Structures are given as structure tokens and as C-alpha cells.
Amino acid sequence: SEAIESILAQSISNFEFIIVDDGSTDNTAKIIFNFAKKDNRIKIITLENNKGLPNALNVGIRASSGEFIARMDCDDISLPERLKKQLYMIQKSNVDILGTQVVNINQSGRIIKAKTFPKENNNIKYQLPYGNCISHPSVMMKKSTLENVGLYNAEYKTSQDYELWLRLLPKYRFANLEEPLVQYRKHHKRINSNQNMHIRTYFSVCAALNYFLIKYHLKTISPNDSTASLIASFKKLCSLELSIRDKRCINRHMMRLSRKCKLDKNHNQILNKLIIGSATTKEKYKWLLYKLISTNIFYKKFNFMEAYYKN
């Protein structure tokens, strides 16, 4: 209800409000229907089976008739000036993807912290291969831009936004407004909660890996491919003459894969060799320190020393 109310309370009123109910099994359908009875701008699309966020997004985009598309998740809140300020900026500056700064809130709506993202196109493009710096629920986008690249990739059940930004990176313009215009709700049932960290990491690493594979004219992979395929592709990249910046970005994603995902011993060993082989001296020491701290041997030694000093 709060999410819908925040859109209906926008300072501009000339928009269509498309709500995609992606096979919900709770009280969602009733809540949306009650709002739609009172406001004819609301268009409800009900999907019988839940096929994931990228599919629902593509359905909503195809059903839209506007030149620009703003999106938000069902548990977030848009501040009243959001659409007005984004529309003004995206028309004035000819930006293709426009995000905002974001404030994180908890389940009850209390502010936890503010998140700050780079504002200018060049800074965003420099940061994106290293990590996502555009808040998906805050974006306003040109519909034509999305259509030009084939919309969202339905294979990416999560990190579909990061995969899209990286596909758009070579040819399109980005920006983030300097104001926090969206409140992003953090809770354990959210798709990108900490409980799903290993899945989110795997998909975002695949997105980043494909960006570099395309850049260096190598065969891309699917997020549904095996971990062995993923590591083999990293191996091919690491064998090339890469720029220092690309090395650092690729290394960062290999480290994320090793740290956050559930890999077997063999895959971890291969990945560790690739990381050490392509890392700068500073990165090597940081990685070796992390590996040392994360082993049981370190903790056993630390606990022994702690007991020794207590005695």
C-alpha cells in the first residue's frame, strides 16, 4: 500500500501506472484492485505463474505507452518530487538511464542509512565494470533504449539490472540525481536479501564476466552454466594482455565468487591461482590475509593465544 500511495502522491499526475502482479499468493491482488477502483491511471497486469522479476519487467515495459519508464519495487517508497525531477533531468540532459540517491529503511520504515552513488556519466561508466552503482528501484529510462537492446535478459533471475547496465555501457548515457528520492526497504524476504547473497553474487559475477568477454571478443556464458564454465572463462581472460583497470575489475569479481559463493575445493584452488597470478602486490597481500583469517587454523591459533594471555 505504501509503495502505491507514494506513486499516486507524485507532484506530477500525467502518467500511466502499470502494476504487474507476478503470481502473488498473498493479499497483493486485493490491495491493487482497491486502488485501481479509485484511480483510472492504474493498469493491472496479472500473471498466473511467477516467472521472475525480469519477465515481469519486460511484460510491463511492452504494455507501456509512454516515452519514459520509471520503475520501483512493491516494498519501496518514492518521494513526492521523484518523477517530476527525473523527467526534467532526463529530457534536459538527454540521459538514457537516470537513477537517484537512495535512503535505506527497515521493515517499519525507519531510516537506516543513506546510499551515495556517482552522479556523472563518466564516473558511473568508470565504476560499473567494478560494481553496480545505479539503484534499480530508482531509475527512469527511455523506453527506446530498452527496446534497442532487447529489454531485460530473462536468464538473470537476480542482478538483471546490473546485466542490463553493462550491456548499455558502451553506447548509452547514465546519470544519478544528487538527491535521495527513493526509500529502499531492507528486509529478509527481499529478493536481494543476505539470505540470497550467494545466488546474487553468482549472477552478478556472470554479468560482469560477460561484459569483459564481449569486450575482448570471447564467447559469452549463461548464468545457468556450471561453475567450471565460469572459471574457464575467467582463465581465458586472465591469459590475455589486459589493461590494469580491467585486471583489477576482473580480479575483484573472481574474489567475490570465491568469497560469497559455495565452491568446491578444486574450483577454489583454481580461482585462487588466477587471483594471485593477476593481482597487484597490494591485492595479493590483502587476498592472502583474507584467506588466512578465513581458515580454521587461524582461528584455532588465535583462540590458543587468547587463552594463553588470559591464563
N, C-alpha and C positions, 0 to 999 in steps of 0.2 A: 504493500500500500504506500509506504513512504517513497519508494522509487517512482511509482506512477504519479503521485501527488507532486513530486519535485519537478517533473516534466510539465504537467498541467499548469504549474505556477510560474512558468518561464515568462520573462518580461516581453517576449515577442509571442504572437499567437498564431501566425500563419505557417503552420506546419502540419504534416500528417504524422500520426503517432502509431507506428506499427509495433504490435506486441506479439512475439512468437512464443506460443506455449508449446514447449518441446516435450510433449508426452508427460506432463506433470501428473503426479498421483496424490497431491495434497489439495489444499483449498485454493490454489492459484487460479484455476478457471473461473470459479465463482467470483473471486475478487476482481479479475479483469472484466468480466461481464457486467458487474455492478457499475464499474467506472464507465464502460462503453455506453451504457444506457443514458448516462448524464452528459456525455461529450462525444459529438459525432466525428471528431478528429481521430478517434481511436479506431484502428482497424485490427481485428484479432485474426491471427493465423494459428490454427490448432493442428499440431502434428500428432498423429496417433501413436507413433513409436519414436522414442528418443534415439536419435542418430548422432547426437553430439553437437557441441556448440558451432563448429564451422559450417555444418549442414544447415542449422537453424539460421545462422547469419546470412548464408547465401540465399535461403528462401526469402528472408526479409528484404534483402537488397534487390532481388529480382521483382518483388512485389511493389517496391517503392517507385514513386513517380517524380521525386524531387531531383534537383541538380546536385544537392549535397546531402550526405548521410551522417548524422550524429548517432553514436551508439552508447549504450550503458547497460550494465548488468542489473538483474532484478533485486539485488540487495544493496545497491549503491544509491547515492543522493546527488543530484545536480543542483548547484546553487542557482538562484533565480536569473542571474545575468549570463549564465553559461552560453546558451545558444546565440544570444544577441552579440556577445563579444567574439565568439568564434566565427560567426557568419561574417561579421565586419572584417575580421583579420584575414580570413581565407579568401575573400573577394578582393580586398585591398592589395594583398601581397602575392597573390597567385600561388599560394602554397597548395600542395596536393593532400598532405596528411597533417592535420593540426591537432595536437594534444594540449593538455593544460598541466599545471602542477596539481598535486593531489594531497589530500589530508586523509590519513588512515583513521578509521573509527572502529570501535569494538562492537560486539553484538548489541549492546544497549544504546549505541550512538555516541558514546563518549570519545573525544578526540584522543588518539594515542600518540601520533607524531605526524609531521608534515614530510612529504617526499619531494625532493627537488630534482628536476631534470634539466638538461641543457636546453637553451631556447633557440639558438640559431641553427640554420640548416647545416652549415659546415661542421659545427661542433657535434650535432646529432649524427651526421654521417661518419664522423671520425669515431664516435663511441659505439655505434650499433654493431659492428663486427665483433666487438669485445663483449657486449652485453646489451640487453634491451633497455632503452631509455625513453620509451613512449608508453604512457599508461593507456592500455587498450580501452577501458571503460570511459575514457575522457575524450576520445578522438572525434573529430569531424573530418570527413573525407569527401573528395569528389567522386561521384558515382562513376564517371567516365574512367577515372584512374583505376578503380577496382575492376571494371569490365575489361579494360585493356590488358590486364594481367591474369584474367580468368578467375577473379574473386578469390575466396579463401581456399586453401588446399584441404580437402575433407579428410585426408590421411592424418592430419595433425589434430588429434583429439584434444591436445593441450598445446600451448605455445604456438597456436595458429597465427596469433598476431605477430610474434617475432619472425616467423617464417615469411609472412606477408611483407613486413618492413624490409627484410633482407632482399626479397625479390624486387621491391620497389627502389631499393637503394641506388642502383646505378643511374637511373634516369629521372627520378622524381624528387620533388622538394618537400622538406619536412620543417616543422616548427613546433615549439611548445610555448603557449602563453605563459607569462610570468606569474599569473595569479593562480591560486588553488581554487578551481571551480567545480571540483568533484570530491565528494567524500566517499572513500573506498572502504567498505566494511570488511574487516578481517574476522573470520570465524572458521571453526574446524570443518564445516560442511561445504565450504567453498571449494571449487574445482582445484584451485592452486593453493590449497592449504598445505601445511607442513607434512601432513599425513601422505600426501601425494608427491612429495619432493622428488623421489627417485624417478617417477614417471615424467614429471615436468622437466627434470634435468635431462633425461634421455632424449625427449622430443626437442628441447631447445638446442641441445648439442647437435642433433641431426640437422636442424635448421641452419645452424652456423656452419657445420661441416659442408652442407650442400652449397652454401654461398661461396666458400673457398674452392670447392670442386669445380663449380661453374666458372669462377674467376680464372682458374688455371687449366680450363678445358679438359677436365676429367669427368668420368661417368658419375652421375649423382646416385644417391641411395634413397631408400624409403625408410620412414621411421618404424616400419613393420619388419625391416630386415634384421638379421641377427646381430648380436654384439660383435661377433667375429668380422662381419662385413664392415661394420662401423670402424673397427680398429684397423682393418686392412686399408680402408680409405685414408685414415689418418697417416698410416705408414707411407702411402703413395705421396701424400702432400709433403711429409717430412723429408722425403728423398729429393725434393725439388729445391731450386735456388729461390728461396722466399725472401721477401723484404723483412726487415727487423720487426716492423709493426705487425705484419701478418704472422710471423713466428710467435710473437707474444700473444696475439689473439688465439691462434690455434692451440698454443700451449695451455692457455687459460681454460679452454673448453675440454682439453684432454684431462686436465686436473679436476675439473668439475665432474667429468664422467667417472673418474677413479674414486673421488671422494664421496659423491652423492648416490651413485648407482650400485646395485648389488651385482658385482662382477665376481667371476670365479678366480682362483689363484693364478691360473695361466694367463688369462686376459689382463689381470692386474700387473703381472710381471712384464708383459709385452708393452703395455701402456707406460709403465714406469721407465722402461728403457727409452721409449720415444720421448718422454718428457725430459729426462736427464740429457738425452742427446741433442735436443733442440733448445734447451733453456739457456738463458744468460747466467752468469756466475751468481748473481744475486738471487735469481729464481731457483737455481739449483739448491742453494743453501736453505732457502725458505721451504722448498719441497721436501728436502731431506729432513729438516726439522719437523715438519708436519708428520712425515712418515714415522719418525722416531717417537713423537708424542702420542701418535695413534696406536702404537703397538702395546701389547700387554706387558712386554719386557720392561718398557719404560715405567709403566705404572707400578709394576712389582718392585722395581728398584727404588722408585720414588717413595712408595709406601714403607719399604725397608728403612730408608734414610730417615723418614719422618718418625718411625717407631724408635730408631736409634737415638735421635736427638731428644725425644720425649723421655727416654729412659736415662 
